[in-house]
């Protein structure tokens, strides 16, 4: 039904979109990991316990890094569907 060149082009575009999404997730999660206090202060938050920065890293950066890892895995997996 479709020409092979069209299907390869669609696959390439899909992989580019997945790659860019993973890159955005990584870029968003770098600041909370590197400096959680400044990142939280920019959003109007303050930590009242020593565990606060760790929880902030997990909630604001860990989830996004997990999503980026999943996207990277799906991008580089050998099974093209």
N, C-alpha and C positions, 0 to 999 in steps of 0.2 A: 504494500500500500504506500509506504513512504520510501523515498530514495535513501540509500545508506548514508550519503553525504549529509542529508537533512538530519537524520537521526544522530550522527556523530556531532553535528553542530549543536543540537539540542543537549546532548550529553555534556559537551564542553561548557555550554552556558550554565547548565545546572551545577557543574563542578565549580565554576567560577563563583556562582552565588553562594554555594556552601563554604567555599574558602573565604570569601569576604565576610560572611556571617561569623565564622570562627575568629577571624582577625578582629572584628569589632568586639566580640565577647572578650578576647584577650586584652584589647586596649582598654576597655571599660574596667576590667578587674585589676589592672596593674596598680593604679593609685591606691585603692583600699589595702592592697597587700604591702606596698612600699611604705606608706605613711597613713595608717588608719586614723590617727588623731586629727591630722589636717583635713583628711577627706570627710570625716564626720563633722568637723567644725564648719566646713563649707556648706553642709546641709543643715546646720543648726542643732547638731547633737553634741552632747557632752557625756563622757564616760564617768560613772560614779564608782566603779569597781575595777580592780586590775584585770578582771576577766573580760571586761567590755571590749577592748581592742581585738581580742581573739574571736569573740562572738561576731563582731563587726566584720572581721576578715572572712569568716565562714559564710555569713549570710550575704554579704555584698560581693565577695570575690570568689569564694569557693564554688558557689552554685554556677556562676558564669564560666569559671575555668572547667568545671565538669561538663557543661554544655559545649564548650569549645573542644574539649577532648573527644566527646562523642561525635561532633561534626568532623573533626580531623580523622577519626577512625572510619567514619562512613565515607569520607572522601578518598582515603587511601586503601580501603578494603578492596580485595581482588575480585569480589563478586559484583560485576556490573549487571544491573537489572533494568 
